[in-house]
Amino acid sequence: MPELSLGAPIAADRARLVRVYCLGAGLLDGVTGVLLVAAPRLALAAMGVEAVPGDLVLLRWIGAFVAAVGLCTLYPLALAGEARDRRLAVALELTAIARLAVFAFTTGALALGALERSWVSVPVTDLALAATQLWMIRSGWIRP
């Protein structure tokens, strides 16, 4: 039986969808991170979190890392051609690892009662995004 291959229009559509996904995911993390740094109480209120956990300095520090994940996802979009696609694939792989680490930690903290239930959006979002990213790579939508 002949092997099916993607035609150029389908591959181009998938590449475009990957770039749109990266723009959305990068902006989600970038804006959230900047808000956590600049206005942590506002960011938490937007998430529905009522109690501010710990020191705001530590929350701002976490915000810097969240923003960095967003920037890692957005940076390759500023490049062109094959360099962009190679770097997007690497960015998706590495940020998926970060997202899975956040998922594991926040799920554990929620299970132990260290975080209030309103934090559930964090592990749910990070797991969904990590799974999407890994699926795009595994399915050949983008190649490292």
ChimeraX attribute file (.defattr): number of C-alpha atoms within 10 A of each C-alpha:
attribute: neighborCount
match mode: 1-to-1
recipient: residues
	/A:1	3
	/A:2	4
	/A:3	4
	/A:4	6
	/A:5	8
	/A:6	9
	/A:7	8
	/A:8	9
	/A:9	9
	/A:10	12
	/A:11	15
	/A:12	13
	/A:13	12
	/A:14	17
	/A:15	16
	/A:16	13
	/A:17	14
	/A:18	21
	/A:19	20
	/A:20	13
	/A:21	16
	/A:22	23
	/A:23	18
	/A:24	15
	/A:25	17
	/A:26	23
	/A:27	18
	/A:28	15
	/A:29	22
	/A:30	24
	/A:31	17
	/A:32	23
	/A:33	27
	/A:34	20
	/A:35	21
	/A:36	26
	/A:37	23
	/A:38	14
	/A:39	15
	/A:40	20
	/A:41	18
	/A:42	13
	/A:43	19
	/A:44	20
	/A:45	12
	/A:46	12
	/A:47	15
	/A:48	13
	/A:49	18
	/A:50	13
	/A:51	12
	/A:52	14
	/A:53	13
	/A:54	8
	/A:55	8
	/A:56	15
	/A:57	12
	/A:58	13
	/A:59	18
	/A:60	19
	/A:61	14
	/A:62	15
	/A:63	25
	/A:64	20
	/A:65	18
	/A:66	24
	/A:67	24
	/A:68	18
	/A:69	25
	/A:70	26
	/A:71	20
	/A:72	21
	/A:73	28
	/A:74	22
	/A:75	16
	/A:76	21
	/A:77	19
	/A:78	7
	/A:79	13
	/A:80	9
	/A:81	8
	/A:82	9
	/A:83	11
	/A:84	16
	/A:85	20
	/A:86	14
	/A:87	19
	/A:88	25
	/A:89	21
	/A:90	19
	/A:91	23
	/A:92	25
	/A:93	18
	/A:94	17
	/A:95	21
	/A:96	22
	/A:97	15
	/A:98	17
	/A:99	23
	/A:100	18
	/A:101	16
	/A:102	17
	/A:103	22
	/A:104	14
	/A:105	13
	/A:106	21
	/A:107	18
	/A:108	14
	/A:109	15
	/A:110	16
	/A:111	12
	/A:112	10
	/A:113	10
	/A:114	11
	/A:115	18
	/A:116	16
	/A:117	13
	/A:118	14
	/A:119	18
	/A:120	16
	/A:121	14
	/A:122	16
	/A:123	21
	/A:124	13
	/A:125	14
	/A:126	22
	/A:127	19
	/A:128	15
	/A:129	19
	/A:130	22
	/A:131	14
	/A:132	15
	/A:133	24
	/A:134	19
	/A:135	13
	/A:136	20
	/A:137	17
	/A:138	11
	/A:139	10
	/A:140	12
	/A:141	19
	/A:142	22
	/A:143	14
	/A:144	13
